């Protein structure tokens, strides 16, 4: 069996930064540190950090006064920031800089008197955070039909931003529908779309050209991982989202000559290795990497953590 690995795959710079913030906070301040929501959407990452002393909570009321508190990579609403101040918490913000950029764009458009339209998935923590950061009205659209249903005049000054885990391809049709609908509309440049989302989706499309089956390593609650799986299916290749090798069904790959593997932006490479090990238990495996984009993006850590001692990277 030939195993072809997508390039790029797995951790993006925003996820690496978020995990590093938790590990450095533990190294500098000691356990426990509190993290609001899962730091990233991956159970293995969360459990590894929990074992090191991170405590994950959904509500800041669960955090002792004065405790070190970390906001997840998805970002939070202003109300959460206000609560943290009210409770006297010492906050480290692990919001992905690309998500923070969307927040800034939304605030700027709102200050211009525009109605902000957010292209994203209802209930996703990033969407909830973005909608809670913008002081003016924010309308969520998930489909072109949602655009048609907006109760706004065609000449209403509007602006749009998008959830970062959606790619250019994911949002193109909806943005086109918005531009057809409204005569006074602005939005960010296409280059502002999350590079990691686009790169991973493009890599899966290349993988689908040669693979008989695609395995996407990632969590069920990971938006970008689910989308990678959908793209494989859309390309006509049987594709399966699995957390690790324990979820591999031998029937999926029994007749496959080439098995393609990729990983969502919050899935560590150790889980990819775990899936390859599961494949090896079925028979001989030859592993190679599909040529693709090499990502060299790095995001700066909060200043107070820059001198903290590094710990062993998260493993699955």
Phi, psi and omega in degrees: 000132175264129177251124180247121181267133177290150176224117004275169177206164172072207189312134170259174184296325180293322178289316178302316180297316183297314180295319180297323179298316179296314183295319180289325177296319177297319181292323185276317188256344182083164180279151358268156162243150185253137180239123177281120183069168175299133182301320169216164183275076173204119185298321181297317178297313181299314182293324178295317179291325177299320180295335180272352176122004176280139176243125185260130181228157176261339183229136183293342176296344179276354186261131178298146179304136177083356184286153174292125184230132184245130173275139185290171182298340184283344182087164182225163177284162178300327180301322179292319177299317179296320179297319180299319178292319180298320181277356179072035183273149176266106192262135166245125186261110179264015177306130178304133179304332178286327174291316178300326178295320176299318177302314181297318178298315180299317179296320181295316179296320180296321179295336178279000180085015181268148171281125183270132176247124181254123176269114183184187183257125179302136177088348179289137184302327177294319179296316179297321178294315181297315180296330180273354179267335186270126185288336181266188179294139176231124180250129182266131173235138180245340183218169175297328178296323177298324178298314180298330185274355181297131182270066181225145176291153184297335182263011177296130175292116181233164173217158179230149168225167183229150172301137187290337181274013170253139183269175173305317182294323181294324189259350188305311184293322181291318179296321177298320178295322177296318182290330175288326186282322188244142182269342181234086186224139176227161179194170182291159176295152181301334180290347180278351176296145181304119181300321186293318179299311182297314182298318182291324178290320177297321180295323179293322178297323176291319179299322182295341180286340185236344186270146174274334178209149180238132174251123178255119180270120182174174183272151180296333180264015178266115182300313184290328178292316177300321181293323177300318179296317179298322181295320176300316179296317179299330179278000177088015181248127175306126185225141186224134176266121182228145181285324181193186184297337181294340181265003179289131174258118183303330181297332181296326190246001187302321183261007186273135172272323180235120176255120177269140178230134170224179180214143177295167187293346179250014181257123180289154183298334179300329179286328173297315178299324180295321178291319178298320178298322178294323177293322180297331179290346178268343181158180181300139182228134173245123186253134174217167183244129177288129178303141181190189183295133173260121183269130181236019182286136173227141178249139183290143177277161173304141187305321185290350180254354187297331181261007179286149180293132177288145176248177180296133181303153179298136173235161179281000000 
